[in-house]
Amino acid sequence: MHIPIQMSHRLALALGSVVLAASCKGLGLGGTNQAQSNAAARASPGIAYIKNTSSGDISSYSADATVYRENNRDPAGTEQIGKYRIRAKSIAGRLYTRLDFPAAADGTSQRTVLCDGRQTVLFETGSGKVLSRITASEPAATTLPERIMGRLDITGIQTSLKRLSFDIAKDQSGRYLVCRAPAALEPSVPDSRGSVSRRLSLLFDLAQDTLAGCVDECSLDDGEKVTTTTSDLYQEVDGQPVLTGQVAVERHEVPGALPLGDDVLPRVFDPSALPLASSADIDEAVNKGVVARVAPPIGDRTDPDYTITTVTRYDGISLNDVQDCDMRVALEGGRP
Amino acid sequence: MKRPLLFILCCLTLGAPALHATDYDNLLFFNGIGTAMPAGGNSDTVGIENQVNEMYQRYYTSKAASSSATVYDQKNNQPKVIVGQSQGGVRALGYASMYPSTTAAVVMIGAPVKGHPMLLNLQTTKNAVASACQTIYDGANATLDALGSHILDLTSLAASVLGPTLVDQIANAMLIFKIDDDVNLKAILTMAANPSTTAYPGIKDLSPTSAFFQKYINPSASYKIVKVERGATVGPRVIVGEAIGGSAKNALSQIGESVETPQYNYYVVPASATSAKKIPDNIYLNFIRGIQNDPLTLLDSNSELAVRLDMAIYKNATSMAASVETAQAHANDILKIAAALSLNFPLALACASKADTCRANARYCQNGHDWVADYVKNLGLILGDASNDSFIPCSSQSWDLTVLGGKMFGPALVRDFLDNHIQEMSDPKIFGQNGGMHSGAAYHDGYLAQVLSALPETVLQPTGKTAKRDTDFISQGIDGGP
């Protein structure tokens, strides 16, 4: 994943945040004057509140996430499907993640999900009422270091991956290291989606020293093939790559073809080629005869393939500003 | 509610004698077609033209064949007011078109009088139903995966809603939700699966392009698709990368600047704005529309209540599961990065895989939730919606039946007193207390009487005691019944 420096201003605008642009101008990790950072943050809403640590490592991360989704066959186009606050922190060798969802228009109250790898708790943010508590059947046993983001040691990575028998190659540009996992490390199947086989590859950005993405090739029991390419987007803040977004492209290749019968709708549905009518035209048509609202898949309607693109955009990013108490509440049987 | 209430209040205070039951013996009642609407015993085994002919034979030419002949022979040769509900309304229009000399007026109740748009695109309808079933099923399955079966009882839905064929799916779903198929969805799906089938001719003829509609009701034979702008959305432009082995410049995806994209609704409309009128101008028409802007009101009250309860449970569970799976996806994404930092690649791979699965599950849950939460729109796209005059009529009051011919009579329609499609057959506010399609009676305290009172005396003055109804023949076993 590469976000060229010259794109930074446009990207900052695109992300609706000046967090990173401002950060690059002097606000940063370790060695930065914290008072200066906080003053800048207060002066300009959206600028990250960056709290120093002695090491300068990123041990916690929080951001406002906005999620968009598009199905390339759906006439509805790109739609915003979610907005919430995400917090993550490494505490005592374990990753704690917290999502705070706002109240929904349908009356659903504010909700919070907390997970620590062993338990996941969903509760009403205001009342603290626990709605669901799930204990992982196979809790993560691994102890994590304090860092949850940072520059990778690419040399060490290559050595490690070779030892694990990953198939390693550079892409055509020479920028990305494509590391295909050996069969022994494939995820277990079948899973809840009905996978019969899965192959994963990790992609490392040699220019930014980051884990830039993942390709998940999955065959389902009904013959469908799903390839998910996840791109993690970073921006450098004082030499440290900070997560600013993610694009997940899920391509579904479905066997067979859809029948069309004698439908009035044409085989190839091309919205751009359709005549534009006014609401008054439709009202008049309603009065004069049958009018049927339709939403057929775009393109060749016999083709069942589709691609779903999910974009997660992080704004208002703060580093090292997550409190332990906010992350541990409600876990391990405690009350929120 | 104001108009019928006002009408009833007026009767109570000013016209108490009018509450006495007075029937009309020159009405013919044409039931709809469905589980609880047997279309005069014909069910859907013959086409509408044949159904109309059979009605004509019953009421005008072969009274001796019916043991109930003595009930109505006095008015036998006079033109009748045909009251048709649902598919019966279309049959009534066909009757007026085919036998105008025996028809004084037609009152249609919740009828797809211009043809059912759902039948214009059978395969699209079938695909939409399949997609809806899959969406609901996936949402239930992912919810069970996320929260466990203890959190809600969706197990039976997840296990049963998808059968070996789509028709089975619908049958199963209807069984689970205790739904009577009075919109004939099963018939429509069967026709879509096999367009050359000769089954369900009484439903097939409801298509605006059917020979029956072309010949007797609405001659629009060709249709076109138009789009209407409905606003715009703003979202990030995505520069989609290519997977491994792709071009050097775009190995992975990037987010571009935000862009505004116009949004459209798409409509199938008649290709020609003008059409020849098929109903003679001297026949009076009135239409009492149902309130099926909400498709669940097509169900009877108990089914509607059960479905609404199931939907509430489903929405709550899928919403919770979507939140949990979203959190799990984020947790695994960050854990993946942290694992790579510490060179723990088996963990990074496991987290990447888990994150993808959780993201997919979150989407399944969210899609299921959104589909059910927005069921009026989503079912409307399948069954017809506010833009058409199908079983779910439009919300405006601007129907113009005169494009079919005939002339409007009676008060402007008032439709907010109807509860659901089935109740249209016996709603006391339409037929009066104890009146209804099945009882074959309309009383002066019902809206129908108000409508009929507007008929010119020279055309018809309803008198007498007993109305005709096609259900006479069912109860007497003449047609064998459905």
Interface residues (C-beta under 8 A of the other chain):
Chain A: M1 H2 I3 R10 L11 L13 A14 L15 G16 Y61 A65 Y68 R69 E70 P75 A76 G77 T78 E79 Q80 I81 G82 Y84 I86 A88 S90 L95 T97 R98 L99 F101 A104 D106 T108 R111 V113 L114 C115 G117 T120 L122 L131 S132 I134 A140 T142 L144 P145 R147 I148 M149 G150 L152 D153 G156 I157 S160 L161 L164 F166 D171 Q172 S173 G174 R175 Y176 V178 R180 A181 L185 P187 D191 S192 R193 R198 L200 S201 L202 L203 L211 A212 G213 C214 V215 D216 C218 T227 T228 T229 T230 S231 D232 L233 L243 G245 Q246 V247 A248 V249 E250 L258 P259 L260 G261 D262 D263 V264 L265 P266 P271 L274 P275 L276 A277 S278 S279 D281 I282 D283 E284 A285 V286 N287 K288 G289 V290 V291 A292 R293 V294 A295 P296 R301 I308 T309 T310 V311 R313
Chain B: K114 G115 P117 M118 L120 N121 L122 Q123 T124 N127 A128 N141 A142 D145 A146 L147 G148 I151 A192 P195 P208 T209 N218 S220 Y223 K224 I225 V226 K227 V228 E229 T233 G235 P236 V238 V240 G241 A243 I244 G245 G246 S247 A248 K249 A251 L252 S253 Q254 I255 G256 E257 S258 T261 Q263 Y264 N265 Y266 Y267 V268 V269 P270 A273 S275 K315 S319 M320 S323 V324 T326 A327 Q328 H330 A331 D333 I334 L335 K336 I337 A338 A339 A340 L341 S342 L343 N344 F345 P346 L347 A348 L349 A350 A352 S353 K354 A355 D356 T357 R359 A360 N361 R363 Q366 A373 G380 L381 G384 D385 S387 N388 D389 S390 C394 S396 S398 W399 D400 V403
